[in-house]
Amino acid sequence: MTAISSPTIHNFIGGRWVRSTSLPGLELANPATGEPLGQTPSGSPEDVDAAVQAAHSALGSWRSSPAVDRVQYLFKLKVLLEEHIEELANLITIENGKTLAESRAELRRGIENVEVACGIPVLMQGYSLEDVAPGIDEIMVRQPLGIVAVITPFNFPLMIPLWFLPYAIATGNTVVLKPSDRVPFSAARLVELIQETGLPDGVVNLVNGGKSAVDALLDHPLVRAVSFVGSTPVAKYVYSRGSASGKRVQCQGGAKNHVVVLPDADQETTTKIIADSAFGCAGQRCLAVSVTVTVGEATDWFRESISSAASSLKVGDGLDPATQMGPVITRASRDRVVSLIGQGADQGARPVVDGRAQINGHAGSFVGPTILDGLPASSPLMEAEIFGPVLSVVHAGSVEEAIAMIDRSPYGNASSIFTTSGAAARKFRNAVSTGNVGINIGVPAPMAYFPFSGWKGSFFGVMHAQGRDAIEFFTDKKVIVERWPREWSRKF
């Protein structure tokens, strides 16, 4: 087991670890054991300004460094992440609660983004055209924006920072990272590894805290862009306040993801994949399935098979290799999930598997896998992001009816269909109103070289995280139109 090296949480500013000037913030505990881990700072405008000023001091020399030189630090970071993957996975599990296997998988997806960002010397290239008019050439180049703020959530303590940070620094920007105040230790260890690469001081800075730190980043005049992942209400707030300050903003919000199961779907495989999607990471994934829509004859067999799968999952400490599902992040989150299960039951859903029974006997923030069958369409839970291991099973008479149900959702993060019919799959993928779509896939997470899409209330902005969208987001386009008359050239 990897222990938390120190309960004291510092900021990293200008290449040095420094104490926060702010008041104490959240008391942190291991979600599986309740063991105290430390206390995060609340964050202050003074802390944020010091980090931004350090980023500003480093910006001039960093942005003028050749792209091929900037990515050398990312090559070193990839090697360090690979070497420390078990240590980092343990750290994620201790402060977040997910299983070791899930923590390792998170790191693999984060490392993929480091690998893609190493291609910046090609990805950042512009284009040109000679003789757009007689004797006139035109060139488009991409240049770094400047200082970028990265604000990340608790559910993927390292993967989501790595959605943004590698692309931002590879394109010549400097960064202030503000991790979730619920999981500060993984981000701190990531920054320690970045420091080991020899990256110049001030290129990456770390500030801990809550809302006060976020507001200071959104308002700071030197911050040019903000990348954010979190709930939809907070995403709206960050997008509105950051945009009002003239910043470029991308905000990934919440989700209410649906999967549609047709009668011809393979029963065993479909059940396993949907169970993994609904209950993996204790349901605390923005791509976790929250609602299964069974069509026609799929209703009877799926209800039975998914109930059996949910009941058989071993819930416990994520450090135990036998554990298949860990706790939710805090006891307050657990209590919220339990309350929502109760609301669903009161509104007419039948809890065919009731995770509330698994709360007793655990010191941590555990709630077991839950299946709510027959949740009414009028229930507020059909639109609420539960963010816990709760799967609602509802029923439709056709693919078209299922698609219409998804269209009514205020979210548009992801949806999937399970079928052996190519025609049904094609109809679904073309018509469904979500940014990420799976065909016989439970978690349609894009690879690092594709954008992590999202529609409707699940995304605010234009350019998404990862891949080419990341290059577009973190750079400004400059167009140069030039003429060199022949008589001028003869003078030299």
Secondary structure as a PSIPRED ss2 file (coil, helix, strand):
# PSIPRED VFORMAT (PSIPRED V4.0)

   1 M C   1.000  0.000  0.000
   2 T C   1.000  0.000  0.000
   3 A C   1.000  0.000  0.000
   4 I C   1.000  0.000  0.000
   5 S C   1.000  0.000  0.000
   6 S C   1.000  0.000  0.000
   7 P C   1.000  0.000  0.000
   8 T E   0.000  0.000  1.000
   9 I C   1.000  0.000  0.000
  10 H C   1.000  0.000  0.000
  11 N E   0.000  0.000  1.000
  12 F E   0.000  0.000  1.000
  13 I E   0.000  0.000  1.000
  14 G C   1.000  0.000  0.000
  15 G C   1.000  0.000  0.000
  16 R E   0.000  0.000  1.000
  17 W E   0.000  0.000  1.000
  18 V E   0.000  0.000  1.000
  19 R C   1.000  0.000  0.000
  20 S C   1.000  0.000  0.000
  21 T C   1.000  0.000  0.000
  22 S C   1.000  0.000  0.000
  23 L C   1.000  0.000  0.000
  24 P E   0.000  0.000  1.000
  25 G E   0.000  0.000  1.000
  26 L E   0.000  0.000  1.000
  27 E E   0.000  0.000  1.000
  28 L E   0.000  0.000  1.000
  29 A E   0.000  0.000  1.000
  30 N C   1.000  0.000  0.000
  31 P C   1.000  0.000  0.000
  32 A C   1.000  0.000  0.000
  33 T C   1.000  0.000  0.000
  34 G C   1.000  0.000  0.000
  35 E C   1.000  0.000  0.000
  36 P E   0.000  0.000  1.000
  37 L E   0.000  0.000  1.000
  38 G E   0.000  0.000  1.000
  39 Q E   0.000  0.000  1.000
  40 T E   0.000  0.000  1.000
  41 P E   0.000  0.000  1.000
  42 S C   1.000  0.000  0.000
  43 G C   1.000  0.000  0.000
  44 S C   1.000  0.000  0.000
  45 P H   0.000  1.000  0.000
  46 E H   0.000  1.000  0.000
  47 D H   0.000  1.000  0.000
  48 V H   0.000  1.000  0.000
  49 D H   0.000  1.000  0.000
  50 A H   0.000  1.000  0.000
  51 A H   0.000  1.000  0.000
  52 V H   0.000  1.000  0.000
  53 Q H   0.000  1.000  0.000
  54 A H   0.000  1.000  0.000
  55 A H   0.000  1.000  0.000
  56 H H   0.000  1.000  0.000
  57 S H   0.000  1.000  0.000
  58 A H   0.000  1.000  0.000
  59 L H   0.000  1.000  0.000
  60 G H   0.000  1.000  0.000
  61 S H   0.000  1.000  0.000
  62 W H   0.000  1.000  0.000
  63 R H   0.000  1.000  0.000
  64 S C   1.000  0.000  0.000
  65 S C   1.000  0.000  0.000
  66 P C   1.000  0.000  0.000
  67 A H   0.000  1.000  0.000
  68 V H   0.000  1.000  0.000
  69 D H   0.000  1.000  0.000
  70 R H   0.000  1.000  0.000
  71 V H   0.000  1.000  0.000
  72 Q H   0.000  1.000  0.000
  73 Y H   0.000  1.000  0.000
  74 L H   0.000  1.000  0.000
  75 F H   0.000  1.000  0.000
  76 K H   0.000  1.000  0.000
  77 L H   0.000  1.000  0.000
  78 K H   0.000  1.000  0.000
  79 V H   0.000  1.000  0.000
  80 L H   0.000  1.000  0.000
  81 L H   0.000  1.000  0.000
  82 E H   0.000  1.000  0.000
  83 E H   0.000  1.000  0.000
  84 H C   1.000  0.000  0.000
  85 I H   0.000  1.000  0.000
  86 E H   0.000  1.000  0.000
  87 E H   0.000  1.000  0.000
  88 L H   0.000  1.000  0.000
  89 A H   0.000  1.000  0.000
  90 N H   0.000  1.000  0.000
  91 L H   0.000  1.000  0.000
  92 I H   0.000  1.000  0.000
  93 T H   0.000  1.000  0.000
  94 I H   0.000  1.000  0.000
  95 E H   0.000  1.000  0.000
  96 N H   0.000  1.000  0.000
  97 G C   1.000  0.000  0.000
  98 K C   1.000  0.000  0.000
  99 T C   1.000  0.000  0.000
 100 L H   0.000  1.000  0.000
 101 A H   0.000  1.000  0.000
 102 E H   0.000  1.000  0.000
 103 S H   0.000  1.000  0.000
 104 R H   0.000  1.000  0.000
 105 A H   0.000  1.000  0.000
 106 E H   0.000  1.000  0.000
 107 L H   0.000  1.000  0.000
 108 R H   0.000  1.000  0.000
 109 R H   0.000  1.000  0.000
 110 G H   0.000  1.000  0.000
 111 I H   0.000  1.000  0.000
 112 E H   0.000  1.000  0.000
 113 N H   0.000  1.000  0.000
 114 V H   0.000  1.000  0.000
 115 E H   0.000  1.000  0.000
 116 V H   0.000  1.000  0.000
 117 A H   0.000  1.000  0.000
 118 C C   1.000  0.000  0.000
 119 G C   1.000  0.000  0.000
 120 I H   0.000  1.000  0.000
 121 P H   0.000  1.000  0.000
 122 V H   0.000  1.000  0.000
 123 L H   0.000  1.000  0.000
 124 M C   1.000  0.000  0.000
 125 Q C   1.000  0.000  0.000
 126 G C   1.000  0.000  0.000
 127 Y E   0.000  0.000  1.000
 128 S E   0.000  0.000  1.000
 129 L E   0.000  0.000  1.000
 130 E E   0.000  0.000  1.000
 131 D E   0.000  0.000  1.000
 132 V E   0.000  0.000  1.000
 133 A E   0.000  0.000  1.000
 134 P C   1.000  0.000  0.000
 135 G C   1.000  0.000  0.000
 136 I E   0.000  0.000  1.000
 137 D E   0.000  0.000  1.000
 138 E E   0.000  0.000  1.000
 139 I E   0.000  0.000  1.000
 140 M E   0.000  0.000  1.000
 141 V E   0.000  0.000  1.000
 142 R E   0.000  0.000  1.000
 143 Q E   0.000  0.000  1.000
 144 P E   0.000  0.000  1.000
 145 L C   1.000  0.000  0.000
 146 G C   1.000  0.000  0.000
 147 I E   0.000  0.000  1.000
 148 V E   0.000  0.000  1.000
 149 A E   0.000  0.000  1.000
 150 V E   0.000  0.000  1.000
 151 I E   0.000  0.000  1.000
 152 T C   1.000  0.000  0.000
 153 P C   1.000  0.000  0.000
 154 F C   1.000  0.000  0.000
 155 N C   1.000  0.000  0.000
 156 F C   1.000  0.000  0.000
 157 P C   1.000  0.000  0.000
 158 L C   1.000  0.000  0.000
 159 M H   0.000  1.000  0.000
 160 I H   0.000  1.000  0.000
 161 P H   0.000  1.000  0.000
 162 L H   0.000  1.000  0.000
 163 W H   0.000  1.000  0.000
 164 F H   0.000  1.000  0.000
 165 L H   0.000  1.000  0.000
 166 P H   0.000  1.000  0.000
 167 Y H   0.000  1.000  0.000
 168 A H   0.000  1.000  0.000
 169 I H   0.000  1.000  0.000
 170 A H   0.000  1.000  0.000
 171 T C   1.000  0.000  0.000
 172 G C   1.000  0.000  0.000
 173 N C   1.000  0.000  0.000
 174 T E   0.000  0.000  1.000
 175 V E   0.000  0.000  1.000
 176 V E   0.000  0.000  1.000
 177 L E   0.000  0.000  1.000
 178 K E   0.000  0.000  1.000
 179 P C   1.000  0.000  0.000
 180 S C   1.000  0.000  0.000
 181 D C   1.000  0.000  0.000
 182 R C   1.000  0.000  0.000
 183 V C   1.000  0.000  0.000
 184 P H   0.000  1.000  0.000
 185 F H   0.000  1.000  0.000
 186 S H   0.000  1.000  0.000
 187 A H   0.000  1.000  0.000
 188 A H   0.000  1.000  0.000
 189 R H   0.000  1.000  0.000
 190 L H   0.000  1.000  0.000
 191 V H   0.000  1.000  0.000
 192 E H   0.000  1.000  0.000
 193 L H   0.000  1.000  0.000
 194 I H   0.000  1.000  0.000
 195 Q H   0.000  1.000  0.000
 196 E H   0.000  1.000  0.000
 197 T C   1.000  0.000  0.000
 198 G C   1.000  0.000  0.000
 199 L C   1.000  0.000  0.000
 200 P C   1.000  0.000  0.000
 201 D C   1.000  0.000  0.000
 202 G C   1.000  0.000  0.000
 203 V C   1.000  0.000  0.000
 204 V E   0.000  0.000  1.000
 205 N E   0.000  0.000  1.000
 206 L E   0.000  0.000  1.000
 207 V C   1.000  0.000  0.000
 208 N C   1.000  0.000  0.000
 209 G C   1.000  0.000  0.000
 210 G C   1.000  0.000  0.000
 211 K H   0.000  1.000  0.000
 212 S H   0.000  1.000  0.000
 213 A H   0.000  1.000  0.000
 214 V H   0.000  1.000  0.000
 215 D H   0.000  1.000  0.000
 216 A H   0.000  1.000  0.000
 217 L H   0.000  1.000  0.000
 218 L H   0.000  1.000  0.000
 219 D H   0.000  1.000  0.000
 220 H C   1.000  0.000  0.000
 221 P C   1.000  0.000  0.000
 222 L C   1.000  0.000  0.000
 223 V E   0.000  0.000  1.000
 224 R E   0.000  0.000  1.000
 225 A E   0.000  0.000  1.000
 226 V E   0.000  0.000  1.000
 227 S E   0.000  0.000  1.000
 228 F E   0.000  0.000  1.000
 229 V E   0.000  0.000  1.000
 230 G C   1.000  0.000  0.000
 231 S C   1.000  0.000  0.000
 232 T H   0.000  1.000  0.000
 233 P H   0.000  1.000  0.000
 234 V H   0.000  1.000  0.000
 235 A H   0.000  1.000  0.000
 236 K H   0.000  1.000  0.000
 237 Y H   0.000  1.000  0.000
 238 V H   0.000  1.000  0.000
 239 Y H   0.000  1.000  0.000
 240 S H   0.000  1.000  0.000
 241 R H   0.000  1.000  0.000
 242 G H   0.000  1.000  0.000
 243 S H   0.000  1.000  0.000
 244 A H   0.000  1.000  0.000
 245 S C   1.000  0.000  0.000
 246 G C   1.000  0.000  0.000
 247 K C   1.000  0.000  0.000
 248 R E   0.000  0.000  1.000
 249 V E   0.000  0.000  1.000
 250 Q E   0.000  0.000  1.000
 251 C E   0.000  0.000  1.000
 252 Q E   0.000  0.000  1.000
 253 G C   1.000  0.000  0.000
 254 G C   1.000  0.000  0.000
 255 A C   1.000  0.000  0.000
 256 K C   1.000  0.000  0.000
 257 N E   0.000  0.000  1.000
 258 H E   0.000  0.000  1.000
 259 V E   0.000  0.000  1.000
 260 V E   0.000  0.000  1.000
 261 V E   0.000  0.000  1.000
 262 L C   1.000  0.000  0.000
 263 P C   1.000  0.000  0.000
 264 D C   1.000  0.000  0.000
 265 A C   1.000  0.000  0.000
 266 D C   1.000  0.000  0.000
 267 Q H   0.000  1.000  0.000
 268 E H   0.000  1.000  0.000
 269 T H   0.000  1.000  0.000
 270 T H   0.000  1.000  0.000
 271 T H   0.000  1.000  0.000
 272 K H   0.000  1.000  0.000
 273 I H   0.000  1.000  0.000
 274 I H   0.000  1.000  0.000
 275 A H   0.000  1.000  0.000
 276 D H   0.000  1.000  0.000
 277 S H   0.000  1.000  0.000
 278 A H   0.000  1.000  0.000
 279 F H   0.000  1.000  0.000
 280 G H   0.000  1.000  0.000
 281 C H   0.000  1.000  0.000
 282 A H   0.000  1.000  0.000
 283 G H   0.000  1.000  0.000
 284 Q C   1.000  0.000  0.000
 285 R C   1.000  0.000  0.000
 286 C C   1.000  0.000  0.000
 287 L C   1.000  0.000  0.000
 288 A C   1.000  0.000  0.000
 289 V E   0.000  0.000  1.000
 290 S E   0.000  0.000  1.000
 291 V E   0.000  0.000  1.000
 292 T E   0.000  0.000  1.000
 293 V E   0.000  0.000  1.000
 294 T E   0.000  0.000  1.000
 295 V E   0.000  0.000  1.000
 296 G C   1.000  0.000  0.000
 297 E C   1.000  0.000  0.000
 298 A H   0.000  1.000  0.000
 299 T H   0.000  1.000  0.000
 300 D H   0.000  1.000  0.000
 301 W H   0.000  1.000  0.000
 302 F H   0.000  1.000  0.000
 303 R H   0.000  1.000  0.000
 304 E H   0.000  1.000  0.000
 305 S H   0.000  1.000  0.000
 306 I H   0.000  1.000  0.000
 307 S H   0.000  1.000  0.000
 308 S H   0.000  1.000  0.000
 309 A H   0.000  1.000  0.000
 310 A H   0.000  1.000  0.000
 311 S H   0.000  1.000  0.000
 312 S H   0.000  1.000  0.000
 313 L C   1.000  0.000  0.000
 314 K C   1.000  0.000  0.000
 315 V E   0.000  0.000  1.000
 316 G C   1.000  0.000  0.000
 317 D C   1.000  0.000  0.000
 318 G C   1.000  0.000  0.000
 319 L C   1.000  0.000  0.000
 320 D C   1.000  0.000  0.000
 321 P C   1.000  0.000  0.000
 322 A C   1.000  0.000  0.000
 323 T C   1.000  0.000  0.000
 324 Q C   1.000  0.000  0.000
 325 M E   0.000  0.000  1.000
 326 G C   1.000  0.000  0.000
 327 P C   1.000  0.000  0.000
 328 V C   1.000  0.000  0.000
 329 I C   1.000  0.000  0.000
 330 T C   1.000  0.000  0.000
 331 R H   0.000  1.000  0.000
 332 A H   0.000  1.000  0.000
 333 S H   0.000  1.000  0.000
 334 R H   0.000  1.000  0.000
 335 D H   0.000  1.000  0.000
 336 R H   0.000  1.000  0.000
 337 V H   0.000  1.000  0.000
 338 V H   0.000  1.000  0.000
 339 S H   0.000  1.000  0.000
 340 L H   0.000  1.000  0.000
 341 I H   0.000  1.000  0.000
 342 G H   0.000  1.000  0.000
 343 Q H   0.000  1.000  0.000
 344 G H   0.000  1.000  0.000
 345 A H   0.000  1.000  0.000
 346 D H   0.000  1.000  0.000
 347 Q C   1.000  0.000  0.000
 348 G C   1.000  0.000  0.000
 349 A C   1.000  0.000  0.000
 350 R E   0.000  0.000  1.000
 351 P E   0.000  0.000  1.000
 352 V E   0.000  0.000  1.000
 353 V E   0.000  0.000  1.000
 354 D C   1.000  0.000  0.000
 355 G H   0.000  1.000  0.000
 356 R H   0.000  1.000  0.000
 357 A H   0.000  1.000  0.000
 358 Q H   0.000  1.000  0.000
 359 I C   1.000  0.000  0.000
 360 N C   1.000  0.000  0.000
 361 G C   1.000  0.000  0.000
 362 H C   1.000  0.000  0.000
 363 A C   1.000  0.000  0.000
 364 G C   1.000  0.000  0.000
 365 S C   1.000  0.000  0.000
 366 F C   1.000  0.000  0.000
 367 V C   1.000  0.000  0.000
 368 G C   1.000  0.000  0.000
 369 P C   1.000  0.000  0.000
 370 T E   0.000  0.000  1.000
 371 I E   0.000  0.000  1.000
 372 L E   0.000  0.000  1.000
 373 D E   0.000  0.000  1.000
 374 G C   1.000  0.000  0.000
 375 L C   1.000  0.000  0.000
 376 P C   1.000  0.000  0.000
 377 A C   1.000  0.000  0.000
 378 S C   1.000  0.000  0.000
 379 S C   1.000  0.000  0.000
 380 P H   0.000  1.000  0.000
 381 L H   0.000  1.000  0.000
 382 M H   0.000  1.000  0.000
 383 E C   1.000  0.000  0.000
 384 A C   1.000  0.000  0.000
 385 E C   1.000  0.000  0.000
 386 I C   1.000  0.000  0.000
 387 F C   1.000  0.000  0.000
 388 G C   1.000  0.000  0.000
 389 P C   1.000  0.000  0.000
 390 V E   0.000  0.000  1.000
 391 L E   0.000  0.000  1.000
 392 S E   0.000  0.000  1.000
 393 V E   0.000  0.000  1.000
 394 V E   0.000  0.000  1.000
 395 H E   0.000  0.000  1.000
 396 A E   0.000  0.000  1.000
 397 G C   1.000  0.000  0.000
 398 S C   1.000  0.000  0.000
 399 V H   0.000  1.000  0.000
 400 E H   0.000  1.000  0.000
 401 E H   0.000  1.000  0.000
 402 A H   0.000  1.000  0.000
 403 I H   0.000  1.000  0.000
 404 A H   0.000  1.000  0.000
 405 M H   0.000  1.000  0.000
 406 I H   0.000  1.000  0.000
 407 D H   0.000  1.000  0.000
 408 R C   1.000  0.000  0.000
 409 S C   1.000  0.000  0.000
 410 P C   1.000  0.000  0.000
 411 Y E   0.000  0.000  1.000
 412 G E   0.000  0.000  1.000
 413 N C   1.000  0.000  0.000
 414 A E   0.000  0.000  1.000
 415 S E   0.000  0.000  1.000
 416 S E   0.000  0.000  1.000
 417 I E   0.000  0.000  1.000
 418 F E   0.000  0.000  1.000
 419 T C   1.000  0.000  0.000
 420 T C   1.000  0.000  0.000
 421 S C   1.000  0.000  0.000
 422 G H   0.000  1.000  0.000
 423 A H   0.000  1.000  0.000
 424 A H   0.000  1.000  0.000
 425 A H   0.000  1.000  0.000
 426 R H   0.000  1.000  0.000
 427 K H   0.000  1.000  0.000
 428 F H   0.000  1.000  0.000
 429 R H   0.000  1.000  0.000
 430 N H   0.000  1.000  0.000
 431 A H   0.000  1.000  0.000
 432 V C   1.000  0.000  0.000
 433 S C   1.000  0.000  0.000
 434 T C   1.000  0.000  0.000
 435 G C   1.000  0.000  0.000
 436 N E   0.000  0.000  1.000
 437 V E   0.000  0.000  1.000
 438 G E   0.000  0.000  1.000
 439 I E   0.000  0.000  1.000
 440 N C   1.000  0.000  0.000
 441 I C   1.000  0.000  0.000
 442 G C   1.000  0.000  0.000
 443 V C   1.000  0.000  0.000
 444 P C   1.000  0.000  0.000
 445 A C   1.000  0.000  0.000
 446 P C   1.000  0.000  0.000
 447 M C   1.000  0.000  0.000
 448 A C   1.000  0.000  0.000
 449 Y C   1.000  0.000  0.000
 450 F C   1.000  0.000  0.000
 451 P C   1.000  0.000  0.000
 452 F E   0.000  0.000  1.000
 453 S C   1.000  0.000  0.000
 454 G C   1.000  0.000  0.000
 455 W E   0.000  0.000  1.000
 456 K E   0.000  0.000  1.000
 457 G C   1.000  0.000  0.000
 458 S C   1.000  0.000  0.000
 459 F E   0.000  0.000  1.000
 460 F E   0.000  0.000  1.000
 461 G C   1.000  0.000  0.000
 462 V C   1.000  0.000  0.000
 463 M C   1.000  0.000  0.000
 464 H C   1.000  0.000  0.000
 465 A E   0.000  0.000  1.000
 466 Q C   1.000  0.000  0.000
 467 G H   0.000  1.000  0.000
 468 R H   0.000  1.000  0.000
 469 D H   0.000  1.000  0.000
 470 A H   0.000  1.000  0.000
 471 I H   0.000  1.000  0.000
 472 E H   0.000  1.000  0.000
 473 F H   0.000  1.000  0.000
 474 F C   1.000  0.000  0.000
 475 T E   0.000  0.000  1.000
 476 D E   0.000  0.000  1.000
 477 K E   0.000  0.000  1.000
 478 K E   0.000  0.000  1.000
 479 V E   0.000  0.000  1.000
 480 I E   0.000  0.000  1.000
 481 V E   0.000  0.000  1.000
 482 E E   0.000  0.000  1.000
 483 R E   0.000  0.000  1.000
 484 W C   1.000  0.000  0.000
 485 P C   1.000  0.000  0.000
 486 R H   0.000  1.000  0.000
 487 E H   0.000  1.000  0.000
 488 W H   0.000  1.000  0.000
 489 S H   0.000  1.000  0.000
 490 R C   1.000  0.000  0.000
 491 K C   1.000  0.000  0.000
 492 F C   1.000  0.000  0.000
